Amino acid sequence: MKRLGEPDMLGLYNAWQKRAKKISYPEKTRGWLVEWFTNPDQCPEFKALSEVTQDEYKDRLGFLEAAYDDQLAEISMADIYEACDRASKEKWPAYADKMVTALSTMFTPAAKRRWMTSNPAIGIDKVYTPDPNANREWRPEEWETVFARAPLHLRIAYVLARYAG
C-alpha cells in the first residue's frame, strides 16, 4: 500500500485518466510545460522546428507522461538520467537520446522565462553510439563482388551512386 502511494505510481495510475479527460496540469509542472512547449501558437521555439522533429519530440515527451505531475523546480539531472535509462531499456538507446534532446530543448525556454532555475538536461551523456562503419565506402573487393552479382538495372544505380555520390 505504501508503494502505491508514491508519486511515480500515482502518476502511472492517473496518466490514462488525464489523457482521456484532457485534464490540464497545474502550473509549473512538467505536464504544464509540455502542453505549453508543444503548442506552436504559444512556443516560438517549438514552432521553428520541422514537422518531423515536432512529432518526434511529442512522442519522446509523451513517454514521460507518468512524471507530468513533477514540479519543474524539483527536476534534477538525476531524474533525467533515470528517465533516460528507463527509455533505453523499454525502447532503444537512440530513442533515449532523442528524449533527452527534446527535454533539453523544452527546458531551455523554460529557464529563460524563469520557470526553472537551470536546464537539468544539459550535459547528459549519450546512451547510443553509432557504428562508424555503418555507412562507409565499400572496399574494392566488396565492390567487385556486389557488381558481379547485381542485375543490370541495379549495376547502373550502383555505378551512379559510387561515382556521383
C-alpha positions as CSV (number, residue, x, y, z in Angstrom):
1,M,0.0,0.0,0.0
2,K,2.9,2.4,0.8
3,R,4.4,1.8,-2.7
4,L,1.0,2.6,-4.3
5,G,1.1,6.0,-2.7
6,E,4.4,7.0,-4.1
7,P,4.4,9.8,-6.7
8,D,5.6,7.6,-9.6
9,M,2.9,5.0,-9.0
10,L,0.2,7.7,-8.7
11,G,1.5,9.3,-11.9
12,L,1.2,5.9,-13.8
13,Y,-2.3,5.3,-12.4
14,N,-3.5,8.8,-13.2
15,A,-1.9,9.1,-16.7
16,W,-4.7,7.3,-18.6
17,Q,-7.4,9.3,-16.8
18,K,-5.7,12.6,-17.6
19,R,-5.3,11.6,-21.3
20,A,-8.9,10.5,-21.6
21,K,-10.3,13.6,-19.8
22,K,-7.9,16.1,-21.3
23,I,-7.1,17.4,-17.8
24,S,-4.7,20.3,-17.8
25,Y,-1.8,20.1,-15.4
26,P,-1.1,22.6,-12.6
27,E,1.1,25.5,-13.4
28,K,4.9,24.9,-13.2
29,T,4.6,21.1,-13.5
30,R,6.2,19.1,-16.3
31,G,2.9,18.4,-17.9
32,W,2.0,22.1,-17.9
33,L,5.4,22.8,-19.6
34,V,4.9,20.0,-22.2
35,E,1.4,21.5,-23.0
36,W,2.9,25.0,-23.4
37,F,6.0,23.8,-25.3
38,T,4.2,21.6,-27.8
39,N,1.7,24.3,-28.7
40,P,3.2,26.1,-31.7
41,D,0.9,29.2,-31.0
42,Q,2.4,29.6,-27.6
43,C,6.0,28.5,-28.0
44,P,8.0,30.0,-30.9
45,E,10.9,27.6,-30.3
46,F,8.7,24.6,-31.0
47,K,7.1,26.3,-34.0
48,A,10.6,26.8,-35.5
49,L,11.2,23.0,-35.5
50,S,10.4,20.9,-38.6
51,E,7.2,18.9,-38.6
52,V,9.1,15.6,-38.3
53,T,11.1,16.9,-35.3
54,Q,7.9,18.2,-33.7
55,D,6.3,14.8,-34.0
56,E,9.4,13.1,-32.6
57,Y,9.6,15.5,-29.6
58,K,5.9,15.0,-28.8
59,D,6.4,11.2,-28.9
60,R,9.5,11.4,-26.7
61,L,7.9,13.8,-24.2
62,G,4.8,11.6,-24.2
63,F,6.9,8.7,-22.9
64,L,7.4,10.7,-19.7
65,E,3.6,11.2,-19.1
66,A,3.7,9.4,-15.8
67,A,6.0,12.1,-14.5
68,Y,3.9,15.1,-15.7
69,D,2.9,15.9,-12.1
70,D,6.5,16.6,-11.2
71,Q,7.2,20.2,-10.2
72,L,9.7,22.0,-12.5
73,A,11.7,23.2,-9.6
74,E,12.2,19.6,-8.4
75,I,13.5,18.1,-11.7
76,S,17.2,17.2,-11.3
77,M,19.9,15.8,-13.6
78,A,19.5,12.5,-11.7
79,D,15.8,12.4,-12.7
80,I,16.8,12.9,-16.4
81,Y,19.4,10.1,-16.1
82,E,16.7,7.8,-14.6
83,A,14.2,8.6,-17.3
84,C,17.0,8.1,-20.0
85,D,17.9,4.7,-18.5
86,R,14.3,3.6,-18.5
87,A,13.7,4.8,-22.1
88,S,16.8,2.9,-23.2
89,K,15.6,-0.3,-21.6
90,E,11.9,0.0,-22.6
91,K,12.5,1.4,-26.1
92,W,16.1,1.7,-27.6
93,P,19.2,3.8,-26.9
94,A,18.7,6.3,-29.7
95,Y,15.1,6.9,-28.5
96,A,16.5,7.8,-25.1
97,D,19.0,10.2,-26.6
98,K,16.3,11.9,-28.6
99,M,14.1,12.1,-25.5
100,V,17.0,13.9,-23.7
101,T,17.3,16.3,-26.6
102,A,13.6,17.0,-26.5
103,L,13.8,17.7,-22.8
104,S,16.8,20.0,-23.2
105,T,15.1,21.9,-26.0
106,M,12.0,22.3,-23.8
107,F,13.8,23.2,-20.6
108,T,15.9,26.0,-22.3
109,P,13.0,28.4,-22.9
110,A,11.6,27.5,-19.5
111,A,14.8,28.5,-17.9
112,K,14.9,31.7,-20.0
113,R,11.4,32.5,-18.7
114,R,12.5,31.8,-15.1
115,W,10.1,28.8,-14.7
116,M,13.2,26.7,-13.9
117,T,16.4,27.8,-12.3
118,S,18.5,25.9,-14.9
119,N,18.3,23.3,-17.6
120,P,19.0,19.9,-15.9
121,A,19.2,18.1,-19.3
122,I,22.4,19.9,-20.4
123,G,25.4,17.7,-20.2
124,I,23.6,14.4,-20.1
125,D,25.8,11.6,-21.5
126,K,24.6,10.0,-24.7
127,V,23.4,6.4,-24.5
128,Y,23.7,5.5,-28.1
129,T,27.0,5.4,-30.0
130,P,26.6,5.0,-33.8
131,D,28.7,2.5,-35.6
132,P,31.3,4.4,-37.6
133,N,31.5,1.6,-40.2
134,A,27.7,1.6,-40.7
135,N,27.8,4.0,-43.7
136,R,31.3,3.6,-45.1
137,E,32.5,3.3,-48.7
138,W,32.8,-0.3,-49.9
139,R,36.3,-1.8,-50.2
140,P,37.4,-2.8,-53.7
141,E,36.8,-6.5,-53.1
142,E,33.3,-5.7,-51.8
143,W,32.5,-3.5,-54.8
144,E,33.7,-6.2,-57.2
145,T,31.5,-8.9,-55.5
146,V,28.4,-6.8,-55.5
147,F,28.9,-5.5,-59.0
148,A,29.5,-9.0,-60.4
149,R,26.3,-10.4,-58.8
150,A,24.0,-7.5,-59.4
151,P,21.5,-7.4,-62.3
152,L,22.0,-4.8,-65.0
153,H,19.3,-2.4,-63.8
154,L,21.0,-2.3,-60.3
155,R,24.5,-2.0,-61.7
156,I,23.6,1.3,-63.3
157,A,22.3,2.6,-60.0
158,Y,25.4,1.3,-58.1
159,V,27.8,3.0,-60.6
160,L,26.0,6.3,-60.3
161,A,25.9,6.0,-56.5
162,R,29.6,5.1,-56.3
163,Y,30.9,7.8,-58.6
164,A,28.4,10.6,-58.2
165,G,27.5,10.1,-54.6
